């Protein structure tokens, strides 16, 4: 019996990574709004992490959108 290895759909993967990036962005926003970030970060490193998190969330949004538009 031959079992084929099922490859995950690229759109599905992109949506999962996008959701993870959005959860991370929400987490950083919560840290910022509550002021708890001061317990874990210095201002410069926190702002750098927050910017990188926002950049990655935006990038995964673009990837998920383009994966949805691409032909199968």
N, C-alpha and C positions, 0 to 999 in steps of 0.2 A: 504494500500500500504506500502510495506516495502522498505525503502531506505537504501542501504548499505553505510556505511561510507567508503569512499575511503582513504586508507592509502597511503601516499606518498612513492614513490619508494626510497629505500635506496640509490641507485646510484645517483638519482636526488638530494636528500638532500646533499649527500657528495659533489657533484659538486658545489652546491650553497655555502656551507660553504667554500669550497676550493677557489672559486672565491672571496668571501668576505675576506678571509685571504690574498689572493694575492693582492687585492686592498689596504688592510691595509699595507702590506709590501711595496708596491709602494709609499704610502703616507709617510711612515717613511723614505724611500730612498730620496724622494723629500725634506722632512724636513732637512735631513742630508746634501744633496748636496747644498741646498740653504743657509744653516746656520741658518734657521729660528727656528730650534729646541732650540736654546739658549734663545729664548723668552719664551718658555713654560716649559723647563726641565733643570735640572742640569745634568751635563755630565754623572754621574753614573746612574741616573734613566733613562735617555734617552737610554743609551747603554743597560741597562737591558730590557727596553721595546722593543728596536729594536731586541735584541736577542730572546726574547719571541715571538715576531711577526714572526720572521723567523722560529723559531721552530714550531709554530702552522701552518704556511703555509706548511712546509714540512710534518707535521703530517697529515694534511687534504689531501695532495697530495697522501700519502700512503693509506689513507682510501678510497679515490675516486678510486684509482687504484685497490685496493683489492675488492671493491664493484663491479667494472666492471667485474672482473674475477670470482666472486662467482656465482654459479648456482642459478637461480631464483626459 
